[in-house]
Amino acid sequence: MVRKLLIVWALTGALAATEAAAQSVAGPYLAGRHAAVNSDYREAASYYAQALARDPTNVELMESTALSFLSLGEVEKALPVARNLEARNESSQVARMVLTAGLAAEGAYEALLARAPDPSGIGPWVDGLTKAWAHVGLGDTEAAVAAFDALAQEAGMQGFVSYHKALALASVGEFAAAEKIFGSTGAGAAGLTRRGVLAHVQVLAQLDRHAEALTVLRTNFGEATDPELDQIIAQLEAEEDIPFTQVTGARDGMAEVFFTFSAVLRGEDAGDYYVLLYARIARYLRPDHVDAVLLTADLLEDLGQQELAIEVYKAVAADDPAYHVAELGRAEALRRLGRVDQSIEVLEQLTRSHGDLAVVHSTLGDMLRGEEDYAGAIEAYDRAIDLAPETAPVRWVLYYSRGIAHERLDNDEAMETDFRAALELNPDQPQVLNYLGYSLVEQQRNLDEALDMIERAVAASPNSGYIVDSLGWVFYRLGRYDEAVEQMERAVELLPVDPVVNDHLGDVYWAVGRYREADFQWRRALSFIDEGETESEADPDRIRRKLEVGLDLVLEEEGAPPLKVANDL
């Protein structure tokens, strides 16, 4: 009897211990999973690591932990977990990526070459390119070229492979062979990116072909300029020596492989999270890869991780030619966090350090306009317009943005001047046509011209509810009520919960004698107004007055001309 009781107690204790262990893992596992779903990688990594410590043989926890660390860019912390997964012969794409990065960072090129192909891993293209670069790392250029050439036989790979083959040849000083690839169409789309063009320019400079390098720059970038391009142009014009820095060795080349595919996947809308993993490895292998830094930060912003994005943006040094790009990104991340004062402070500091760049001032103008500091915005746009070249495509945007700020300050004449300047540069731009046309309608001026502008805007952007609303409103102002109804109903279909559009449809219904429907639309408009907002074009008090006494009496009270008899056009 005692023996039986001991057995029962032992079983009960074992079950209790198992249940307690399961419960101790469940909490951090669920917390980690919730954090991962919300792209909170820091929290996810912390919770998954806790869960894994309590259940160290759990494969799912291993992969989730490695994935979270990689998402944070903490590859060193992911490596032990990835090694454990591989030791258990578990097929894991994340583990394969992490282990490849680890071997590349160590310069373990023979070990990389010895790894068996894994179709379920990081993919045959990335795998193949990293192995080709491993041959470069071992000093065997002939084997590297053979590996690149073999990869180029695969459908869709030729452009990427040619680009990396050219980089590899240049990295070992074979600049003439590299230029032969860059100078043909063989480098494909990858060679036509900014990084590809700059690599080509550096190769030409190494061959003392500075004039050709300048031609390549101007052919690809036109009059677009930034600190990095300005510096290169000055060096080329002075025929100075420009070192080949785009890829300095095998580790850089492998970083470029991961960056190349992260950029390609971003362009194919493969999902920001998946792209982030490639960008993180690119930066891990080459911390000074500024393009990888900027891409990583931009991806984190899109994933809602503004704090992480800010950390990454700060990694760009103040003397780097891309510093202003990083600071503009940091300012935007701060704005998204609601820290607008800090965002403006970053931009104002940038106007002092990089005050010769129009984009810095225009971005500050946009920020100030968003904060309703219209006078400050106009001042910033003034500076941006002064700095932007006369032929710069961005000039119409600057005039348009400044015109909006003038309109908010009731500077109607300045507003119209800016909008017309924008239209001189971009005559069929629908937003400008709509804004100016609508403003003229509200001012009861040049209604025929306003109608022509808005009709052109609708033709250019037929599914824009706001532009269709403008067309309906100009018909209403012209007394062409039946036509107004048609357009306003279309606008409400496009923007069913917009208070202004619903309010306008109510006015149009009233004008044609459809009073019950007018009443219904005004009530809908009221239901969509957030009266806590600081600004709304739909006036709730005016709508309530229309519901109380009707539109005719409201117009009379406002001293406005009465409506025509419904349909008496």
N, C-alpha and C positions, 0 to 999 in steps of 0.2 A: 504493500500500500504506500509506504514511504517512497519507494523507488518510483512508483507511478506519479506521485505528487511532484517529485523532483523533476521528472521528465516534463510534466505539464508546466511547472514553473519555468523550466529552461526554455521551452517552446514559446511561452508567453513573453518571456524576457526578450527572446530573439525577435519576435514579431514587433514588440514595442520599440526595440532599437531600430529595426528596419523602417517602421513607420516614422520614428523621430528623424531618421536620416533623410527619408523622402521629404518630410516637411521642411527640414533645414535647407534642402536644395531648392524646393519649390519656390520659396519666397524670393531669393535673389535671382533665380531663373526667370520668374514671371516679371520681376522688376526690370531685369536686363532686356527681356523681350519687348516690354512696353517702351523702354528707352530707345531700343533699336528701331522700332516702328516709327518713332518720332524723330529719327535721325540724331538722337542725343548720344553720340558715340562715346563721349567721356563717361557718362553714367552707365551706358551699356557695357563698356569694358570693365568698369568697376564691379558691377553686379555679376556679370558672367564669370569673372575671375574668382569671385567669392563662391559662386556655385560650383565651379570646377575644383576649387580647393576641397570642397566637401564631397565631390564625386569625381575623382581624378581620372576615372576610366571611361567616362561618358563621352562618346565620340561627338554627339551633337553639341555638347558644351565646349568641347575642344575647338570645333570649327567656328562656333559663334564667338568664342573668346578671341581666336586668331583674327577673325573677320573684323571685330570691333577695334582691336589694336591697329590693324592695317588701316582701317577707316580714319583713325586718329593720326596716322603717319608714324606710329611707334612700332616700326618693323622689328627692332631689337627685342621687344617684349613678345611679339608674335612668333618669333623664330623658335623658341623652345616648344611651344605648343604645336607648331607645324611639324617639327622634327618628330614629336611624339605620334602625331597622326601618321606620318610616313612609316615610322617604325612598326606601326600596327597594320601596315599595308592597306590603309584606308585611302580611297580615291577622293581627293579633295582639291578642287580648283584653287581655293584660297591658299591651302598649304603649298601647292605647286608654285604659285606666284611668290609667296613669301620666301620659300627655299631658294628659288632662282635668284631673287634679290639678294639674299644672304650670301650665296656663293659668288655672285658678281661683285659684291662689296668686298669680299675677302680676296678677290683675285684668283679664286679657285677655278681656273678655266678648264683644267683637265677634268675636274669633277663635273663641271657643267656639260662637257662633251660626252662624258661617260653616262650621263643620265639617259634612261630609255625614253623614247617618245611616249607621250601620254595624250591621246586625242581628247580625253576628258579634262585635261589640265588647262593651261593657259592658252591653248590653241596652237596648231602646227606652225602658223605664220610667226607668232611671237617667239615660240620655241626655236624655230629655224633661224630666225634673225639673231637671237641671242647667241646661238651656237656659232654662227658665222663670225660674230664679233669675238667670241671666245678664241677662235683661231688667230684673230688679230692680236688678242692679249698674249698669246703664246709666241708671237713674232712670226707666224707662218702666214704671210700675206697670200701666197699662192693657194693654200688650202682655203683661206677665207674667200678669195675670189671664186674659187670652184664652188664653195657652199652657196654664195650669193647667186651664182649663175644657175645652180640647180634649183634654187627656190624660185627664180624668175620664170621657170617653165610652167609654174602653176597659174591657172587662170586667175586674173585679177591681181596678181602679185607683182607684175613687172615694174610698175611705177614706184612702189614702195621699196622694192629690192634695189632698183637702180639708184634711188636716192641714198640708201644706206651704203651701197657699194661705193658711190662717189665720196661719201663722207669717210669711209674706211680708207680709201686710197689717199685722200687728202691728209688724213691723220698720220699716215706714215711717210708723208712728204712726196707722194706721187701726184703732184698737182696737175701735170699735163693730162694724165689719164683721167683724173677727176673732172677736169674742165671739159674733156671730150664728152663725158656723160651729161654734165650740167648744160653744156652748150647745145645738146640735142634735145629731142622731146622725150628721151628715155627716162628722165627723172620723174616724169609723170606729175600727178597732182601734188604729191608731197614736196617735189622740188619747186613748185610754184607758190608755196606758202612763204610767209615772211622769213621764216628761218631758212628755208631752202634758197631763197633769193640772196640772203645775206651770206650764206655759205658759199654760193657761187661767186659773189663779189669778193669775198676774202681769197678764194682760189685765184681769181683773175689778178688780184693785187699781188699775190705771191709770184705770179708769172710776169710781173711788171707791165700788166695790160690795164693801166689805170683808166684810160679813156673808155675802154670797153666796159669796165666795171661801172663807170658813171652812166653809161648808156643803159646797162641792165637795170640799175637803180631807177632811173627816170622812166624807163619803159614800164616797169612794174608798179611804181608808186606815184608817177606823175608829179604833181606839185604838192602832194601830201608830205608833211614834214613832222618831225618830232626830234627831241634831243639826240637820240641815237643816230637817226638818219643824217641830221645836220653834222654831227661829228664825223661820220664816215665820209660824207661828201667833201667836207673840208680836208680830210686826210687824202682823199683821192685827188682832189684838185691840186694839192701840194705835192702829189706823188710821193707821199710818205709810205714807209713800210707798214703794212697792216698784217699782224700775225693771224694765223688760222686758229681760231679759238672755238669754233662752233662745236667741234668734237676733238678732244685732245688725246683720247686713248680708248681702250676697249670698254672701260667702265662708263665713260661718257657716252660711248656708242650704244651701250645697253640701256642707259637712261633715255637716250633718244628714241630707242625702239618703243619703250613704254609710253613716252610722251607722244610719239607719232600716232600710236593707236588710240591713245586717250583723246587726241584732237579729232581723229577720224570718227571715233564712236560718238563724240559730242555732236559732230556735224550730222550724224545719222540718227540722232535722237534715240540713242541706245539706253537712256536712263542715266541721270546724273550720278546716282550712287555707284553704278557699275563703272562708269568713267572715272570716278574719284579714286578707285583702287589703283588704276593704271597711273594716274597723275601722282598719287602718293609715292609709288615706287620710283617713278622718274625723279622725283625730288629727293628721295632717300639716297638714290645712287649718285645724284649730282645736286647737292644743296644749293649751288649757285645757278641752277637752271631757272632763270627768272620767269620764263614763259610757263614752266611747270608750276612755279609758285603762284603766278597770277591765275592760271587755270584752276588750280586747287582752291584758291580763295573764292573764285567766282562760282565754282560748283557748290561750295559750302554755303554761300549766300543763297543760291537757288534751293538748297535743301533746308533752308531756314536756320542754319547754324551760324548766326552772325558773329557771335563771340569767337568761335573758332576761326572764322574768316578774318576777323580783325587781327588775331594772332599771326596768321599767315601773311597778311599784307605787311605787317611790321617787320617781316624778315627781309624786305627789300631795303638795301642800304640807301642812305640819303644821297650818295654820290653816284648811284646807278642811274643810267639814262631812263630807266623805266620807273623811277621813284615817283614821278607825278601820277603815273597810271595806278600804282599801288595806293597812293594817298587818296586819289579820287574814289577808288574802290572802298577804302576804309571809311571815307566820309559817307558813302552810300550805306554801308553796313551799319554805321552809327545812326543814320537817319531811320533805317528800318527798325532799329531797336528803340526808337523814340527819343534818342539822345541828340536832339536837333542842335542844341547849343554847341555841343562838342563837335558835331559835324561841321557846323559853320566855322568854328574855330580852326578846324583842320584846313578847310578851304581858304580861309583868310590868310593862314600861315603860308599856304601854297602860293597865293598871289604875291607874297613877298619873296619866296624862294624861286618860283617859276612864273614870274609875272609877265613873261614874254610869250606865254602860251594862251591862245584864245580860249581853248577848251577849259582852262582853269577858271577864267572869269565867267564864261557862259554857264558852267556848272554851279558856280556860286550864285549867279543870277537866278537859275532855276530853283535853287534851294531857298533863296530869299523870297522869291515869288510864291513858293509853296507856303511860306510863313507869313504871307500877306504884307511883307515889307517891299512894297512895289517901288518906292523911290530908290531903295538900295538895289533892287533888282535892275532897275533902269540904268543906274550908274555902272553896275557890273556888265550889263549888255553893251553899254557904250564902249567900254574898254575892249570887250571881245570883238566888236565890229571894227574898231580901229586896228586891231591886230590881225584879223582874218584877211588873207589875200583876196583881192577883188574877184578872182575867178574861183575862189573856194566854194564847193557845193554847199557848205554849211551856212553860208551867209543868209540864205533865205530863211533858215530856221532862226537865226539870231534876230532878224527883223520881225519875224512873226512873234517870237517870244517877247521881244520888247514892246511890240504893239499890244499884246495882251496886257502887259503891265500898265501901259498908258491907258488902256480902256478901263481898267479897274480904278484908276485915279480920275476918270472922267475927262481925260485929255483926248477928246475925240479927234481933234485935228492931227495930233501927233500919232494917234493910233492909226488913222486912215493913211497917213504918209508912210508909216512902217509897213502896213499890210500891202499897200500898192508897190512898195519897193520889193517886198517878198515876191509878189506876183510878176514883177518884171524879170526876176531871176528864175521863177518856177511858175509859169502862167497857168498851168492846169492843176495846181496843188489843191486838192479838195478841201482840206482843213482851212486853208487861208481863204479860199473862195467862200466857204460857208460862213466863216467868222465875220469877214467884212460884209458879205451880203446880209447876214442876219443883223449886224450892227446898223447898217443903213436902213433896214426895215424898222428897227426899233426907234430910229431917229426920224422916221417918216421922210427919208430923203432918197432921191434917185431910185425909186422903187422898180422901175423897168430894168435898170442896170443891176439892181440887187437880185431881181428874178433871174436874169441871165446868168449871173454868177452862181446862184444856188442850183439852177438847173444843170449847169456844167459840173458842179460839185456832186450832184446826185448821179449824173452819168458816170463820173469817175469812181464813185463809191456808193453804189445803189443799195447796199445792205447796212449802211450807217443810219441808225435810227435818229440820231441828232440832226444829221443833214436832211433826211426826209422830213423831219419835223420843221426844219427851217423853210423848206419848200412849201409845206402846208401853211405855215404862218405868213409867208409873203403873199400867198393866194388870199388868205384871210384879210390881210392889210389892204389888198387891192380890191376887196369886195367880191372876189371870185369864190364864193362860199362852197359851191358844189365841188369844185376842184380841190378846195381846201379839205373838205371832208375825206375825200379819197386818199389824199396824202397823209392826213393825220391818223386815219385808221391804220394805214400801213406803218406809220411811225410807232403807234402803240403796239402793233404786232411785234415790232423789232425791239421795243423797250417797254414791256408791259408794266413794270413797276416804277417807272420814272415819274416823279410828281409833276415836273414841268410839262412833259408830253401829254400826260393825262389831263392836266389843267387846260392845255391848249385845245385838246379834243373837245373838252366840255364847252369852251367858248365857241368853237366852230359849230357844234351841235346846236347851241343856243341860236347862233346866227341863222341857221336854216329852220328854226322852229321846232327842233327836237328837244323840248325842254326837259322831259323826264330823263332822257339819256344824258343831257348836259348835267343835270343834278347828280346822276350816278357817277359820271366821270370826275366831277369836282370832289365828291366824297372819296372816291378812290385816290385822287391826288392828295387829299388831306391825310389819308391813311399811310401814305408813303413818305410823308415829311417827317424828318427827325428834327424837332424844334430845338433840340439841344445843339444842333450844328450852328457854327458861327455865320455861315453863309449859305443861302439857298435862293435860287432864282424864283422859286415858287413861294409866293407870299401867303402864309396860312390865314392871316386876318382878312386879306382881300378875297380869298376863296370862301371864307365863312360869310362874308358880306354878300357875295354872289348867291350863295345858297339861301340867304335870308331874303334878298330883295330882287335878285335876278341881275343879269349882266347889263341890261339897258340902263337901269337906275345907277349902277356902279359907274358906268361910263359917264353918265350925266353928272354925278357927284365929282368925278375927276376932271370935268370940263373937257372931256374928249368928245369928238364928233360921234353922233349916234350911228348905230348899225343901219345898213340899208334894209329895206323890207326883205325878209327871207326869200331867196331865190329870184329876187327882182334885180337881175343883173343886166 
